[in-house]
Amino acid sequence: MNIRNRQRGERAWATRAHDGVPSPGGEPHVPRIASRRDLLFRAGMGFGGLALSALLAQDEARADAGPEAAGRSAANPLSGRSGHLAARADSVIFLFMEGGPSHLDLFDPKPELQRLAGQPLPASYGRPITAMGVSSNALLPTKRTFRKYGKSGVEVSDWYPNVAKHVDRLCVIRSCWADGLNHVGSVCQMNTGSILAGRPSLGAWVQYGLGCANANLPGFVILLDEKEPIGGPKNWSSGFMPATYQGTQFRPDGAPILNLAPPETLSGAQQRSKLDFVQLLNHRYGRGREDFTELDARINAYELAFRMQSSATEAVSLAHETESTRRLYGMDNPVTEKFGRNCLLARRMVERGVRFVELYCGTGSQWDAHTDLEGNHSKMCAISDLPVAGLLTDLAQRGMLDRTLVVWGGEFGRTPMSEKGIGRDHNPYGFTMFMAGAGVKAGHVHGSTDDLGLRAVEGRAHVHDLHATILHLLGLDHLRLTYRHHGRDERATVNAGKVVEGILA
């Protein structure tokens, strides 16, 4: 019996007991109101029932969201919380190279690919399904030069000379794999765990599990370079969870947040009064519409926006950054200025307690090198190499790298088989990502692909495993972080995945 029907039955029973005589059809007579005092007494009992129903509804909503929702403030679902484990990281900076960077030309040298250049893929490798059907095409050798760097001797190509100087800080994972063949599904999976839209993004799960460390800034921030990534906002959405947990997109040029500054003619007191009135109307409208989470998100967003007017303006202002810091990120060069600015903003965000910052480099799949690998990757590596290295340097110099997890990678890698003789097709079967900072082994290479770099074969790490590991480093157990949806406990790792123990320090 639902709450409303139960209350009807209780009111009917109470009325029958008070009047003493039921109606012939079993329904109570209309009660007689003897006095004003009697009216107030009966009305007061009704108000008590309304209060009780509201409390019961809140309890049911918390129960439906699962055990993870326990302890959350209804007034502020983003209030800070402790995780399940001792956290190694306070924040994550995810550097998303959209389009699929070639592991074979950046971090995973393959002498056998050079030896068999121009020959077909050996029959022993089978015929993998590819997006453009290149499985029978000739093998394409790399034109890049690899060398060992640092004390660890990790090999990196000449396309990433500045990042290569940081290999003793990197944990290079050469055995990643995923499920999607095209960009829209694969970008979606790297963000949400599924090639199908509709699930919460990893950043949303982090906000749900840990809340915000800074009440005056969003806990999950998106920084784009030029345009939206393939799939758009679904990549940072909250899916079936309340909209409050979705990412906040910052603009690449001008004011990162539109309409953040109030009109000059509006005083702080006037704005606060105006906001209070809007919130009153929102709360009134929200009564009886508890499932309409977009309204709750809007209410919280209004309050956050009000608080952000001073905090966010300061956070995104680079006025006090030194010229040497700007140069460190490549902001003195038109090629690296835009992505370098976003990398610097990411450092400033985590410095101020933002939990999860995702930066896109090459939105619109600009790393997608089907026909001109050399030209494409030369351009994209020139854009990203110095800013990424600058971010690692800056975090380390400020003592922040020990508590910040930096993740670099795309949605998949590239095939050893050529496309049109000068490009490479999509390869979700084996590719490289790297992590640096909080809790990962430094100067370490984990796993491997086969001799041609087609498939991950040792220490295989699926997208679900990577997500489980990121959550683990933040102090969240991916098996215990649940949200009840349609009667089932859902998890960030789609009820799969395992922590990649081999990369943990």
N, C-alpha and C positions, 0 to 999 in steps of 0.2 A: 504494500500500500504506500503510495507516495505521500509526501507531507501534506499537500492540500486536501486529499481525501481523508487522511487521518484526522486533520483538524475539523473537517465537516462532521465526521462521526462523533468527535468529542463534543463539539458544540451542540449537536442534536441530542446526545445523551444527557448533557448538562441541562438542556432546556426541558427535556422530558422529566428529569428528576426534580426540577424546580416546580414545574406546573403539576406534576403528579399524574396527569391523564394523557396518554398518547392519542393521536388522532386515529380514526378508523383505518386509515391507510398506513399506519405505522410512523407517520411523520408528526412532529410536535405541533401543538397549537401555537399560534402567534402569542408570545408572552404578553401579559398585561403589564403596562408601565404604571405603577401606583404613584410615583412621585419623581421629582427632579433628582433626588438622591438615588432612587432606584435606577434611573436612566444612567447616571454617572457610574454607578456600580457596574452595571452591565457593560457599558462602553469601556470602562477600565479593564474588565476581564478580556475584552476583545483586543485592546492595545497590548496587553500582556501576551496574548496568543501571537500577535504580529511579531513582537520582539523575539519570542521563542522560535517562530518559523524562520526568522532571519538568521538566528544563531545556528539552527539546525541546517539551514541551507549552506552556511559557511563551512560547517563541519563536513557536510557531504561533498562540497567542492574540494576541500583539502584531502579528504579520503580518496576521491576519484583521481586526484593528481598523483597519488602514490606516497610512499613514506618519505621521499625526498622533499616533499612540500612542507613537512612538519617543521614548525619553528619560523616559517616565513611570516613576515608582517603583511597583513592584508592591505595596510596603508602604503607600504613600500615593499613590493616583491623583489626589489633589487638590493635590499639591505645586505650588507656583507655577512658571509657565513664561513664556517670552517669546513674543510673537506673531510674525506674519509681517512686520508693518510697524511704523513708528514710531507708537506710540499717541498719540492726542490726548486720550483719556479713560481714566481709571483705573476708573471705576465708572459704572453706569447706574441712574437712578431712573425707573421707568416708572409714570406716574400713569394708571391705567386707569379711565376713566369708563364703567362697564359699563351697556349698554342702548342706546347710540347717541345722543350729544349732537347737537343740531341745529346744523350749521355755518351754516345760513341765518339763525339767530337769535343767533349768537355771534361768528363770525369772518369771514363771507363775505357781505357785504351785496349785495343784488341789486335795483337800482332797477327793472329790468324786471318783476320779480316783483310789486313794488308797483303798477306801472302796469296789469298784466294781472290784478289780484286779482279773484277770483270767476269768471274765465273758464276754459274747459277748456284743458288742455295743447295748444298748437298742434300741428297734424298733422305739421309738420316735425320734431318731436321723437320721432315714432314712439309706440309704446305699450310702455313698459318693463314688464317683469315685476316685480311687487312682492309682498311677503309677504301683504298683505291685499287686493290687487287694486284699488288706488286710481288706476290710471293714467288713468281717465276722469273722476276727480273734479275739482272746481274748484280753481284755484290759491289757496293760502293765503298772504296777505301776512304779514310780520312785524309785531308790535306793538312791537318794540324800537327803541331809538334808537341809531344808530351815530355815532361821532365818531372823529376822528383823534387819536392820542396820540403823545407823544414827538417827538424830532427826525426819526424815520423816517416819521411820519405813518401808521402802520399803524392800520387801523380795527378797533375792538372795540365790542361792544354794551354797553349799560348793565347787562347781567346779570353782567358780569365787570369791575367798576370797579377792583378791586385788582390783578388780573392785568394790566389795561390799562396800569397805571403802569410795567410792565416790558417794554413792546413793543420798546424799544431793545435788549433782551437776547434777544428771541424770533426764531426763524425759523419763520414761519407757512407751513405747506405746505397749500395750498388744493386740491391736485389728487390727493389720495389715492383709491385705489379697491381693491376687494376682490372676492371671488368668492361669498360666502355671502349668502343672503337671510334666514335665521333666526339667532337669537342663538347657539344651541349651536354651529353650524358656524362662525359668524363670530368668536365669542370664541376658539374653538379655532384658527382661522387666524391671528388677530392674535398668538396666543401661540406657535404651532408651525409656521406657514406653510401648513397644510393644513386644509380644512374637515372632514376625516376624522380621527378620533382615532387615536392610536398613534405619532405622531412626537414626537421630543424638543422641548421648549420652547426658546425662544431663550435663556433663562437657563441651561438645562442645557448648551446648546452653548457658552456663554461659559465655564462651569465646565470643560467638557471641553477647550476650547482653551487656557485661561489658568490653570486651577487656582485655588487660593485665595491671596489675599495675606495672610490672617491665619489661622494654623493653629488658632486657638482659637475661631473663629466660622465658621458656614456661609458659603459663597461666594455663595449664591443664597437670598434670603429673601423670603417672601410675607407681606404684611400685609393682613388683611381688615378691613372695617368692621363688618359685622353677621353675615353668613352666607357660605356658599360661593358663588362665582360659578356661572353656568350652565355645566354640564359638570364642575364640581368639580375634583379634584386632577389630572385629565389635563392641565389647563392649565399646570401646572408640573412635569409628569412628565419622566422621561428617555427615555420611549418605548423604542426598541429598543437604546438604549445602556445600560451598567450603571446600576443604580439609584442608585449613589453620586452621580450628577450631578443628581439631582432637587432641586427646591426644598424649603426647610424652612419650614413654615407657623408663623407666630407668632400667638398668640391676641390678640384686640383688648382683652380685659379681664383684669385680674389678671396673674398671671405669664404672659408671652408664650409660654414653653415649659413644658409640663406636666412635673411630677416632676423639675425641674432641680435643686432643692436636695436634698441627701442627708438622711436622718433624723438627728436630733440625737444619737442614741445610737451612730451609726456614725462611727468615726474615719476620717481620710484613709487611713491605712495599711490598715485593714480593708477599706475600699472598693476600694483599689487591688488588694489580694490577691483579693478577690471577683471583680473585673473580669478579672484575669489568668486566673483559673480558668475563667470563662465563655468567654473568648477562646480558651483552650486547647481546650475542647470544640468550639467553633465551627470552629477550624482543623482539628481531627481529622475532624469531620463533612464539612468542605469538600473533603477529599482525594478526588479522583475526581469531584467535582461542580463543576468549574471554570466550567461554563456557568450555574450557579446564582448569578447576580450579586446577587440579593437578600441572600444570606448575606454576601458581601463588603461590601455596603452596610451591613448590620447591624453587622458587625465595626468598620468605620470609624466608624459612627454612635456606637457605644459609646465608642470612644476620644475622638471629638469631644465627646460629651456630658460625659465626665469632665473634659476641658480647659475646656469651656464653663461649668462650675459657678462659676468665679470670673469669667471674661471676659464671658460673656453676661449675668450678673446685673448687672455694672457697665454693660454697653452699653445695657441697656434701662431702667436706673434714671434717672429724671429729677430725682432729689433735688438735684443740683447745678446744674440749669438755673435761670437767673435768672427772676424774675417778668416782666421785660421780654421775655425770649425766649419764655416761655409765652404772653404776650399777642400777640406777633408771629404765632404760629401759631393764635391764636384759642382757646386752651385755657381762657380765662376766660368763654367763652360756650357754653352747652349745645348750640347749633346746630352749632358748628364744633369742639367739643372733641374728638370721637372721631377725625375725619379729621385734625385738627390734630396730635393726639398721634402718629398714624401718620407724618405728614410729618416731625415732629421726630425720631421714631425712625429714619426713613430717613436723615436727615442724620447721626445718630449712628452708624448702621451703615456708611455709606460713609466716614465719618471714621476708622473703625477697620479699613478695608480690605475690606469686603464688596463683591464685584464687581457684583452685580445685585440690586436691590431693586425689587419690584413691589408697588404699593399699589393696592388696589381701592377705588373710591368708587361706592357704589350697587350693591353685590352683589345678585344676583337681578334684574338688568336694571331698576334703579330709574330710569334715564334714559330708559326706553322710553315716549315720549310719544305714544301712539296717540290718546288721547281728550281730554287736558287739557294741551296743551303749556305754556300759561302757568303753571298751577299746578305742574305737574311740574318744569319747568326753573327756576322761581323757587325752589323748595325745594332742588333739587340744586345750583344755582349758589350759593345762600346757604351750603350746606354746604362747598363746595369752593373758592370764590374766595379767601377770606382765607388759608386754609392753604397753597394753592399759591403765592400771592404771598409769604407768609411764608417758605416754603422757598427761593424764589429770592433773597429779600433776605438770608436767613441764610447761604446758600452763598456769595453774593457778598461779604458782609462778612467772612467767614472766609477768603476767598481760595480757596475750594474749587470755585467754579463753573467755573473754567478747566480743571479736570480731572474734572468730573462732568457727564455728559450727562443732562439732564432731558427726558423724553418725555411729552407729554400727548395723550390721545385715547381714543376708544372703538373698538368693532368696526366701526362704519359711521356714516353720517350719517342725515339725514331727508329725505323727499321734499318738493318744492315743492307737490305736490298734497296736498289736505287729506284727512284721515280723520275722518269724522263732523263735518266743519266746524270742529273746534277742535283737531285733532291732526295729526301727520305720521307716515307709514309709514317702514319701513326703507329706507335708500338706500345700497347698497354701490357704486354707480356713480360717486359723487363726494362727497368729504367732506374735512374739515379736521383736521389734527393740528398740534401745534407741538413744536419742540425748542428747547432753550436750553443754553448752556454749551459744553463742550469741543468745539472744532473746527467749529461751525456758524456760518453768517453771522448776525450779530446785527442786529436791526431790518430784517429782510428778509422779503419775501413771495415764495414760490416757487409757480409754476403757477397754474392757474385752472380753474374750472368754467365751463359755458356760462352764458348770460345769465339762466337761471332756477335755476342751481345743481343741475341734475339729474345731469350727467355731467362728469367731469374731461376737459378738452380740451387744455390746454397743460401741458407739464412733468409728464405723468402719472407717478404714483409708486404702484406696486402694493405690497402688503404685503411681497412678496419683496424689492422694491427698498429699502423702509424697513429691513428686517432686514439686508440687505447693507450698508447705510450705517451702521447702529449697530455692526455687527461691524467695519467698516472703521475707525471712529473709535476702537474699542478695540484696534486693531492686528491684526485678524484678516481675512485674505482669505477671503471666503465661498466662493470656488472651490477654495481649497487646504485649507480646514477640512473634512476628510472623515472618515467612519466607515464601515467596510466592513460591510454588512448584506446577507445572502443573496447574496453574490457581487457586490455593486454598491456603488460609492462613493457614499454619501448625503451630502447637504449641508444646512445649516440652511435654505437658500433653495429646497429641493426641486429642486435642479439647474436653477434659473432665477434671475432677478433680476439687477439691476445697481446699482452704487452711484449715488446721486443726486448727481452732481457739482455741480449747481447750488446745493446748500445748504451746501457745504463752504467754510469760510473760507480 
